[in-house]
């Protein structure tokens, strides 16, 4: 018996063995074509765990005959980076060095900057991986020098071939002829929730506790009773989160609590918390501005408690949102402004709105009655644009009444001044 994990023994050694990620490694996959044409660039891989990011780096390095160094940003330091850099001037780097930096989001700005000179001049080819959004967590200068590729959760159907390969490896390793039916493989693949490594680990456990035939009942002893029908990385996951938001938006607390329970019992505490914070601002918004504060408090409480107690503050959050007045005016306002930006409008800020405003005629509102004075704020080509429209709820209508009154007074005052 080998102590080497099956997931490591079954790791693909060529693009054809990688399951899923057809858009990257299939016959016309972007990375596959790039490697086959012997053109390597700095790359950032992002996506869920167990989707092939590390495996891809191994295959790319082998295909390009490059020396591969692996660092994990959770434990690596600048000293580790310097050690890799020092090798670029040795004979070992004759064909170049490929640095695989896992979890790059844990490197601070200074650590990421230390790579720039070397990835820019080609002494190091960087492949960085992250489970987070790289456009938020990766330093802009590194991003601008890299191609970004998304790794998607692997479907259960795509995971199954890896399980067959894993069983073959175990049989050869242990000189056995154990078998399993398609139903078992389908169940184990679904339990992986898009993570190939998780499914292979489950297969390994089932193999060593089973007789000549691997059974689903044995697999169920190693897996949550709900994982199989709640794939956190697949369509069911997004269906549940969508149903939760639409139930809250539709002010149905019963349906909202039901979908919350489905999500939490499926093991997705993080997904529920993220979606509830979005809902508080997107669907309740300015009709009840304190909703976002309340929901944030409930979410923090949920994380402090963990499951199963986390369900209690989150149930409070869901019912609060479902029964609150609704407004999407802020959400719509941003979308409208973004549409103008996407079309290239508003490139030039008015002179008096720039830092040198004291010399360009900017009027400081706090020096005027009611802290208001009419002046131009939008760029010239957007002068008459209107993005925000008051919602028909009590809070926004109160604000509208107040500002209508204040702005009307300002106009009347100007009119009186003009007439005299």
TORLUM-256267 format. One line per field, with one value per residue (C-alpha): residue in three letters; x, y, z. Coordinates in pm, 1 decimal, always signed. Example, Ala and Ser with C-alpha at 12.3 -4.5 7.8 and 13.67 -1.06 7.14 Angstrom:
REM TORLUM-256267
rest c(ala,ser);
px c(+1230.0,+1367.0);
py c(-450.0,-106.0);
pz c(+780.0,+714.0);
This chain:
REM TORLUM-256267
rest c(unk,unk,unk,unk,unk,unk,unk,unk,unk,unk,unk,unk,unk,unk,unk,unk,unk,unk,unk,unk,unk,unk,unk,unk,unk,unk,unk,unk,unk,unk,unk,unk,unk,unk,unk,unk,unk,unk,unk,unk,unk,unk,unk,unk,unk,unk,unk,unk,unk,unk,unk,unk,unk,unk,unk,unk,unk,unk,unk,unk,unk,unk,unk,unk,unk,unk,unk,unk,unk,unk,unk,unk,unk,unk,unk,unk,unk,unk,unk,unk,unk,unk,unk,unk,unk,unk,unk,unk,unk,unk,unk,unk,unk,unk,unk,unk,unk,unk,unk,unk,unk,unk,unk,unk,unk,unk,unk,unk,unk,unk,unk,unk,unk,unk,unk,unk,unk,unk,unk,unk,unk,unk,unk,unk,unk,unk,unk,unk,unk,unk,unk,unk,unk,unk,unk,unk,unk,unk,unk,unk,unk,unk,unk,unk,unk,unk,unk,unk,unk,unk,unk,unk,unk,unk,unk,unk,unk,unk,unk,unk,unk,unk,unk,unk,unk,unk,unk,unk,unk,unk,unk,unk,unk,unk,unk,unk,unk,unk,unk,unk,unk,unk,unk,unk,unk,unk,unk,unk,unk,unk,unk,unk,unk,unk,unk,unk,unk,unk,unk,unk,unk,unk,unk,unk,unk,unk,unk,unk,unk,unk,unk,unk,unk,unk,unk,unk,unk,unk,unk,unk,unk,unk,unk,unk,unk,unk,unk,unk,unk,unk,unk,unk,unk,unk,unk,unk,unk,unk,unk,unk,unk,unk,unk,unk,unk,unk,unk,unk,unk,unk,unk,unk,unk,unk,unk,unk,unk,unk,unk,unk,unk,unk,unk,unk,unk,unk,unk,unk,unk,unk,unk,unk,unk,unk,unk,unk,unk,unk,unk,unk,unk,unk,unk,unk,unk,unk,unk,unk,unk,unk,unk,unk,unk,unk,unk,unk,unk,unk,unk,unk,unk,unk,unk,unk,unk,unk,unk,unk,unk,unk,unk,unk,unk,unk,unk,unk,unk,unk,unk,unk,unk,unk,unk,unk,unk,unk,unk,unk,unk,unk,unk,unk,unk,unk,unk,unk,unk,unk,unk,unk,unk,unk,unk,unk,unk,unk,unk,unk,unk,unk,unk,unk,unk,unk,unk,unk,unk,unk,unk,unk,unk,unk,unk,unk,unk,unk,unk,unk,unk,unk,unk,unk,unk,unk,unk,unk,unk,unk,unk,unk,unk,unk,unk,unk,unk,unk,unk,unk,unk,unk,unk,unk,unk,unk,unk,unk,unk,unk,unk,unk,unk,unk,unk,unk,unk,unk,unk,unk,unk,unk,unk,unk,unk,unk,unk,unk,unk,unk,unk,unk);
px c(+0.0,+131.9,+106.4,+79.8,-277.7,-478.5,-550.6,-176.3,-124.5,-417.2,-303.9,-313.7,+18.2,-116.5,-398.9,-605.6,-631.8,-761.9,-1133.5,-1349.0,-1203.0,-1269.2,-1251.1,-888.7,-750.0,-984.7,-886.1,-942.3,-874.8,-700.1,-413.4,-363.4,-327.1,-87.9,+137.2,+129.8,+246.5,+527.4,+409.1,+401.3,+291.0,+237.4,-95.5,-341.2,-570.4,-878.5,-1162.5,-1278.8,-1040.5,-992.7,-1048.7,-701.6,-503.9,-194.0,-214.4,-223.1,+90.3,+274.1,+177.9,+265.6,+611.0,+678.2,+555.4,+782.6,+1075.5,+1101.5,+1222.6,+917.7,+916.7,+608.9,+532.8,+221.2,+150.1,+3.0,+350.3,+604.3,+802.6,+1004.8,+1311.1,+1156.1,+1096.6,+1456.6,+1576.5,+1382.6,+1509.3,+1869.9,+1836.7,+1753.5,+2124.7,+2231.6,+2259.7,+1941.5,+1741.8,+1866.8,+1512.5,+1355.4,+1190.1,+819.6,+704.2,+371.5,+241.5,-63.3,-314.4,-157.1,-430.2,-236.3,+67.1,+62.8,+136.3,+508.8,+545.8,+363.0,+567.7,+891.0,+807.5,+746.8,+1096.9,+1149.5,+816.4,+843.4,+1182.3,+1097.8,+1344.7,+1045.9,+718.0,+454.5,+148.0,-47.4,-362.3,-639.7,-986.6,-1081.8,-1157.9,-814.0,-935.7,-980.7,-699.9,-414.5,-201.1,-290.4,+66.0,+80.5,-261.5,-158.9,+131.9,-73.6,-345.1,-634.9,-805.3,-1112.7,-1130.5,-1489.8,-1634.2,-1615.3,-1947.5,-2027.3,-2034.6,-1678.1,-1553.1,-1661.7,-1372.0,-1124.8,-1293.5,-1260.0,-892.9,-854.2,-1011.1,-777.1,-477.8,-593.3,-654.4,-307.6,-142.7,-308.8,-333.0,-713.7,-1003.1,-1264.8,-1556.3,-1814.5,-2128.8,-2219.1,-2459.8,-2177.5,-1955.2,-2241.2,-2302.0,-1933.6,-1897.4,-2198.3,-2057.0,-1747.9,-1956.3,-1729.9,-1406.3,-1230.4,-992.7,-1280.1,-1445.4,-1120.9,-1055.1,-1403.0,-1340.6,-1016.5,-1188.8,-1467.8,-1220.6,-1027.4,-1336.3,-1524.4,-1527.7,-1498.7,-1772.1,-1782.1,-2133.9,-2323.7,-2418.5,-2047.9,-1991.0,-2274.5,-2095.3,-1818.7,-2037.1,-2298.2,-2652.7,-2722.4,-2407.6,-2524.0,-2832.0,-2683.5,-2389.7,-2243.6,-2050.5,-2319.9,-2665.5,-2849.7,-2636.8,-2724.5,-3088.3,-3123.8,-2954.2,-3165.9,-3484.6,-3386.0,-3336.3,-3653.8,-3859.5,-3725.1,-3777.0,-4133.1,-4185.9,-4262.1,-4097.5,-4211.8,-4049.7,-3741.2,-3688.1,-3739.3,-3466.7,-3236.2,-3274.4,-3202.3,-2884.1,-2757.4,-2837.5,-2652.9,-2344.1,-2320.7,-2305.1,-2074.7,-2299.1,-2606.1,-2426.9,-2292.1,-2628.5,-2817.3,-2579.1,-2637.2,-3014.7,-3008.4,-2867.6,-3010.9,-3373.5,-3443.4,-3198.5,-3307.6,-3655.3,-3494.8,-3128.5,-3062.3,-3130.1,-2770.9,-2642.4,-2875.4,-2792.0,-2419.1,-2459.6,-2653.1,-2388.6,-2103.1,-2297.0,-2349.8,-1977.8,-1893.1,-2139.0,-2092.3,-2349.9,-2600.6,-2653.7,-2569.6,-2913.0,-3078.2,-2937.7,-2965.2,-3331.6,-3379.9,-3200.6,-3413.2,-3745.3,-3633.9,-3554.1,-3865.8,-4099.7,-3916.9,-4032.1,-3853.4,-3657.8,-3406.9,-3355.8,-2987.1,-2920.3,-3087.6,-2906.4,-2566.2,-2656.6,-2763.8,-2444.3,-2234.4,-2409.3,-2297.4,-1942.4,-1935.0,-2037.9,-1741.1,-1925.0,-1812.9,-1439.2,-1372.2,-1450.6,-1561.1,-1265.0,-1422.9,-1466.5,-1094.3,-853.2,-772.7,-1139.0,-1062.4,-926.7,-1194.2,-1518.3,-1626.7,-1897.4,-1870.3,-2229.2,-2178.8,-2132.8,-2486.2,-2833.9,-2949.6,-2602.0,-2706.2,-2618.4,-2693.7,-2389.2,-2265.3,-2137.2,-2163.2,-1932.1,-2051.7,-2169.0,-2383.7,-2519.6,-2887.8,-2845.8,-3057.8,-2971.9,-3147.9,-3525.9,-3683.2,-3863.6,-4229.2,-4157.2,-4191.5,-3821.1,-3732.4,-4045.6,-3960.0,-3614.9,-3771.4,-4007.3,-3718.9,-3493.3,-3774.3,-3834.5,-3467.5,-3392.4,-3712.2,-3607.4,-3269.6,-3432.6,-3678.5,-3392.9,-3201.1,-3513.3,-3563.8,-3199.5,-3224.3,-3538.6,-3375.4);
py c(+0.0,+342.8,+647.0,+868.9,+1005.5,+873.8,+1231.0,+1277.9,+942.2,+1008.4,+1361.2,+1410.2,+1433.3,+1571.8,+1798.3,+1505.2,+1362.9,+1682.9,+1653.7,+1961.0,+2296.2,+2216.0,+2588.4,+2588.2,+2242.0,+2085.9,+2050.6,+2423.0,+2533.7,+2867.1,+2745.9,+2427.8,+2621.7,+2866.9,+2589.7,+2396.9,+2710.5,+2740.6,+3079.8,+3120.4,+3430.7,+3513.3,+3371.8,+3399.6,+3102.8,+3165.0,+2938.8,+2693.9,+2443.0,+2103.6,+2222.4,+2156.7,+2477.7,+2313.6,+2022.1,+2261.2,+2439.6,+2105.9,+2009.4,+2351.0,+2343.0,+1991.2,+2078.3,+2383.0,+2198.7,+2471.5,+2442.9,+2462.6,+2624.2,+2614.5,+2858.3,+2896.9,+3257.5,+3154.7,+3059.3,+3199.3,+3518.5,+3763.2,+3556.8,+3259.5,+3475.7,+3599.4,+3240.9,+3166.5,+3487.4,+3397.3,+3083.5,+3281.2,+3349.1,+2984.2,+2702.8,+2550.2,+2835.4,+2779.2,+2722.5,+2964.4,+2933.4,+2887.7,+3004.0,+2865.2,+3087.9,+2937.5,+3154.9,+3480.1,+3679.2,+3624.8,+3816.5,+4184.8,+4459.4,+4471.9,+4095.5,+4100.4,+4399.2,+4210.2,+3989.7,+4265.7,+4319.3,+3949.3,+3866.0,+4174.6,+4086.3,+3716.8,+3569.9,+3426.9,+3313.3,+3345.9,+3130.4,+3252.9,+3087.2,+3213.8,+3114.6,+3483.1,+3748.0,+3842.5,+4186.0,+4265.5,+4072.5,+4086.4,+4399.4,+4591.9,+4592.7,+4212.2,+4184.4,+4406.1,+4173.4,+3854.0,+3666.5,+3574.3,+3236.2,+3118.6,+2758.3,+2646.6,+2393.6,+2051.0,+1886.6,+1549.0,+1400.3,+1518.3,+1391.5,+1030.2,+943.2,+1053.2,+814.6,+519.9,+605.7,+628.4,+285.7,+132.7,+281.8,+141.9,-203.5,-215.2,-79.3,-336.8,-624.1,-633.5,-642.7,-440.0,-306.4,-30.4,+47.1,+371.5,+466.9,+477.4,+687.4,+928.2,+968.0,+1023.2,+1270.0,+1468.6,+1470.6,+1644.6,+1956.7,+2051.4,+1958.4,+1662.6,+1615.8,+1581.3,+1311.1,+1115.4,+1132.2,+992.2,+711.3,+622.1,+598.1,+381.9,+153.7,+67.3,-3.6,-206.6,-567.0,-672.3,-429.0,-62.3,+40.9,+364.0,+288.4,+278.2,+607.0,+769.1,+694.6,+933.4,+1212.8,+1456.2,+1344.3,+1666.9,+1719.7,+1484.8,+1691.7,+2035.5,+2099.6,+2424.3,+2481.0,+2382.6,+2479.4,+2372.1,+2610.5,+2909.2,+2801.0,+2809.1,+3147.4,+3290.9,+3151.9,+3302.2,+3647.3,+3636.0,+3524.4,+3813.9,+4055.8,+3926.8,+3981.1,+3613.4,+3532.6,+3167.9,+3087.1,+3288.6,+3091.6,+2763.4,+2844.8,+2969.6,+2633.0,+2447.9,+2650.0,+2618.4,+2248.1,+2204.3,+2346.0,+2686.9,+2932.9,+3169.3,+3179.9,+3262.2,+3539.8,+3700.3,+3691.2,+3840.7,+4137.7,+4194.4,+4175.8,+4431.8,+4695.9,+4580.8,+4506.3,+4687.9,+4969.5,+5321.6,+5215.0,+5092.0,+5205.4,+5040.0,+4699.9,+4671.2,+4745.1,+4490.9,+4222.2,+4282.8,+4234.5,+3910.0,+3783.0,+3856.6,+3680.7,+3380.3,+3352.5,+3384.0,+3110.0,+2869.7,+2609.0,+2502.8,+2812.8,+3044.9,+2964.2,+3169.5,+3517.9,+3442.3,+3350.7,+3687.0,+3851.7,+3678.4,+3762.2,+4122.7,+4161.2,+3981.4,+4197.0,+4527.3,+4788.9,+4752.0,+4985.2,+4920.3,+5288.6,+5289.3,+4970.4,+5117.3,+5450.5,+5279.6,+5064.5,+5375.2,+5561.3,+5260.0,+5243.9,+5600.1,+5521.2,+5210.1,+5422.4,+5655.1,+5953.8,+6178.2,+6173.9,+6530.7,+6643.5,+7011.7,+7235.9,+7353.0,+6989.0,+6916.7,+6949.0,+7307.8,+7402.8,+7707.7,+7876.9,+7759.0,+7882.9,+7584.6,+7686.0,+7517.5,+7409.1,+7434.4,+7808.9,+7851.1,+7827.7,+7470.2,+7353.2,+7370.7,+7578.2,+7489.9,+7435.7,+7196.2,+6861.4,+6629.3,+6651.3,+6876.2,+6591.6,+6450.6,+6779.4,+6684.8,+6318.1,+6178.5,+5845.2,+5843.7,+5859.0,+5861.1,+5538.7,+5541.9,+5439.9,+5654.4,+5721.3,+5819.0,+6026.9,+6212.7,+6284.4,+6398.6,+6635.5,+6783.4,+6840.6,+6968.3,+7230.2,+7322.8,+7337.4,+7531.0,+7790.2,+7821.6,+7872.7,+8129.9,+8318.1,+8331.1,+8444.2,+8729.0,+8830.7,+8829.7,+9044.5,+9308.2);
pz c(+0.0,-95.1,+130.3,-176.5,-205.6,-498.6,-611.2,-661.0,-834.4,-1068.8,-1156.2,-1537.9,-1721.5,-2049.3,-2161.8,-2292.3,-1940.0,-1781.4,-1708.0,-1760.2,-1872.2,-2239.0,-2317.3,-2199.1,-2276.1,-2531.7,-2896.0,-2955.2,-2597.1,-2552.7,-2333.6,-2533.5,-2859.0,-2695.4,-2563.3,-2891.5,-3071.9,-2816.0,-2700.6,-2325.1,-2144.9,-1779.7,-1670.2,-1386.6,-1321.2,-1112.3,-1010.4,-740.9,-579.9,-739.9,-1096.1,-1238.9,-1187.1,-1037.1,-1280.0,-1574.5,-1450.3,-1426.1,-1781.3,-1923.5,-1761.2,-1891.2,-2241.5,-2256.5,-2095.2,-1832.8,-1475.6,-1247.1,-904.4,-683.8,-404.9,-193.4,-102.0,+233.7,+356.6,+106.8,+165.0,-41.6,+52.6,-129.1,-435.1,-426.8,-417.1,-737.4,-896.4,-810.5,-1019.8,-1334.4,-1388.0,-1355.3,-1605.4,-1463.8,-1617.6,-1971.0,-2101.4,-1858.2,-1519.6,-1466.7,-1125.0,-1009.0,-730.0,-562.7,-372.4,-495.7,-318.7,+6.3,-126.4,-38.0,-288.0,-209.3,-251.2,-584.0,-702.1,-636.6,-936.4,-1189.4,-1325.1,-1384.1,-1544.2,-1763.5,-1910.3,-1943.4,-1695.3,-1508.1,-1656.4,-1388.1,-1347.2,-1046.4,-919.4,-696.5,-587.0,-559.1,-820.8,-960.0,-1066.9,-697.5,-530.3,-781.9,-815.7,-1133.6,-1268.0,-1246.5,-1409.5,-1699.1,-1776.6,-1758.3,-1943.1,-1712.9,-1750.2,-1561.9,-1441.5,-1398.0,-1154.8,-1318.4,-1395.2,-1242.6,-1592.2,-1657.4,-1319.7,-1385.8,-1625.4,-1355.8,-1112.4,-1352.0,-1392.9,-1015.4,-960.8,-1221.2,-1038.3,-703.1,-849.9,-1006.3,-692.8,-468.3,-716.8,-690.1,-932.5,-747.7,-948.3,-919.4,-1112.9,-1287.0,-1008.4,-755.3,-979.3,-1050.4,-677.4,-593.9,-882.0,-756.8,-403.9,-537.4,-605.4,-895.5,-714.6,-882.3,-590.6,-344.8,-555.1,-594.6,-219.8,-156.1,-405.1,-229.5,+108.8,-31.6,-207.0,+108.5,+317.5,+56.0,-57.5,-418.8,-522.6,-423.8,-320.3,-287.4,+73.9,+164.8,-16.6,+176.5,+504.9,+397.1,+257.7,+381.2,+321.6,+129.3,-76.4,-349.2,-433.0,-365.6,-590.8,-460.5,-780.8,-1029.5,-1148.2,-831.8,-627.1,-845.9,-874.5,-495.2,-456.6,-738.8,-582.1,-246.4,-395.9,-603.1,-302.2,-94.0,-382.6,-408.0,-31.5,+40.3,+375.7,+372.4,+39.8,+135.5,+458.1,+271.1,+16.4,+292.2,+465.3,+139.3,+91.2,+448.3,+478.8,+150.1,+319.1,+151.8,+440.6,+249.7,-58.9,+151.4,+339.2,+24.1,-151.5,+146.2,+154.1,-217.2,-172.0,+109.5,-126.7,-459.9,-369.8,-41.0,-89.7,-7.3,+98.3,+421.4,+429.9,+765.8,+611.3,+489.1,+840.0,+998.6,+743.9,+784.1,+1158.6,+1104.7,+862.6,+1103.4,+1378.9,+1152.1,+1077.4,+1447.6,+1540.4,+1253.0,+1163.1,+1281.5,+1501.2,+1210.0,+1068.9,+1343.7,+1263.5,+892.2,+931.1,+1101.8,+809.6,+546.2,+712.0,+770.5,+401.2,+278.5,+487.2,+430.0,+175.2,-157.5,-385.1,-661.7,-742.6,-640.7,-840.0,-1149.9,-1107.7,-1111.5,-1410.5,-1605.1,-1518.2,-1615.6,-1952.6,-2027.4,-1915.8,-2135.5,-2433.2,-2376.1,-2232.3,-1947.5,-2010.8,-1893.7,-1539.4,-1518.7,-1420.6,-1095.7,-982.8,-997.0,-700.3,-803.3,-754.9,-539.7,-849.4,-1088.4,-938.5,-725.8,-477.6,-136.2,-53.7,+323.0,+290.4,+151.5,+309.1,+365.1,+255.1,-107.6,-411.2,-770.9,-991.9,-1259.5,-1136.1,-1436.8,-1741.0,-2024.5,-2247.8,-1965.8,-1839.4,-1863.9,-1769.9,-1488.8,-1327.0,-992.0,-963.8,-619.2,-533.4,-433.8,-73.4,+237.4,+298.4,-58.2,-98.3,+223.1,+83.4,-244.2,-64.9,+133.5,-165.8,-386.4,-122.1,-76.8,-448.8,-518.1,-261.5,-430.8,-770.6,-628.9,-463.8,-790.0,-974.1,-723.5,-760.0,-1140.9,-1134.6,-917.6);
